[in-house]
Amino acid sequence: MAKLEISNLIDYVCWRGDIPFSVASLNEVDAVIFSQLAYLNFDGLLPEKSISLKDAASIFKNSVDYEQRSYMGVLINEKIPELLEKCALSTRFCDVEISNYLSILDGQKEEQFAAYVYTFDKKKSMIAFRGTDDTLIGWKEDFNISFLPVIPYQTEALNYFNKVADQTSGELYICGHSKGGNAAVYTAVNAEKKFQSRIQGIYNFDGPGFKPDFYKKDGYKAIEPKLKTFFPENSIVGMVFTHSKNYKIVQSDQIGVMQHDPLSWNIMGKEMVSASDFTEESKFFYNAFNEWADRLSPQSRSRFVNILFDIINSSGAKSNTDIEENKFSASAKMLAEFTKLEGDDKKYVLEIIHGLVKAGKNNLPMITALNFENPVVPVIDKIKNDIADYKEKIRNS
């Protein structure tokens, strides 16, 4: 028998794609694949009824705006459309049914949400929640987690799950990456009891955590044995608030914040390759962020987040890509907006930004770009170069 080699998600589909779910059951790598396919923009393409993944891939590939749909922003892996194509050609994924696609972007509610249902192997259903996309609305909602007891995404995810569960029968699974992973856990904990008992697995891939009291809920205790949480060695997003006690640290072939990308995670066989511990940078961020959150009241955190995004939105950008592509004008506008702040607000924002910069050690692009003690443009140039290097690695992998 040939020795298994370390690979990635696309390699996994090529290696295991001839084995149907009826022969080899769902595993953690399948789940992270479903979570990544959830990033694809199918707005206006999918019919109301269910459709096979193979047919959905064909519709996506032949869409008139395929190139635009294929580019999901500076922080989303550009190989996800290729992952879709490989899945469509495989026996394992081609007949998976896709249904209940829902996508919401609401600036007034500060909500970015999307979800799919993947039905496989005799009506087993995987509900996949999309993580944070390229939009500044999506990023603002992420920051709102720091002071809101419940964000719109979590409410939408729970309602979506209960509706899907009411319309289906059989086993239920939930997965998500980043903010989608947080929503998967929140949904499973708060689901209606008659549906919660049908949940067979919850997969959280580097999603933000919760306050300690969350883990004391009866709903959490009920689903804890079914919860599977995964973090890369240099996790930043997953270190926000407290995470579950049981988790797996996985190896990545990228560095810094780019380890958040599951297509960089190492795969061997049907499992992700374990790492021994988090990096020192990840541990530092976990301690520093949670110390910051504990020190400030929810009102103070809300004040900071709203001021921060007033500055970012002053650039006129709607997405991270907009900022990256128009860095000079965006930086100038953000800096001009920052200078309008009164003394106390200016000092307050600088203090917290510098704390987060120190905590993240230059791993948080949106924060380092706002480090106003240093020239803004060179910082963004560095971010652009880091992203360019990352994309080059992807192309050559």
Salt bridges, closest charged atoms under 4 A:
GLU28 OE2 - LYS248 NZ 2.90
ASP30 OD2 - ARG92 NH2 2.72
ASP65 OD1 - ARG69 NE 2.77
GLU78 OE2 - ARG395 NE 3.49
GLU85 OE2 - LYS61 NZ 3.32
GLU110 OE1 - LYS140 NZ 3.03
GLU111 OE1 - LYS109 NZ 3.25
ASP121 OD2 - LYS124 NZ 3.37
GLU141 OE1 - LYS179 NZ 2.97
ASP142 OD1 - LYS179 NZ 3.34
GLU171 OE1 - LYS124 NZ 3.82
GLU192 OE1 - LYS194 NZ 3.96
ASP206 OD2 - HIS260 ND1 2.57
ASP213 OD1 - LYS216 NZ 3.65
ASP277 OD2 - LYS283 NZ 2.72
GLU280 OE2 - LYS283 NZ 3.59
GLU337 OE1 - LYS340 NZ 3.39
ASP345 OD1 - ARG303 NH2 2.28
GLU351 OE2 - ARG295 NH1 3.95
ASP381 OD1 - LYS327 NZ 3.73
ASP386 OD2 - LYS382 NZ 3.02
GLU392 OE1 - ARG395 NH1 3.70
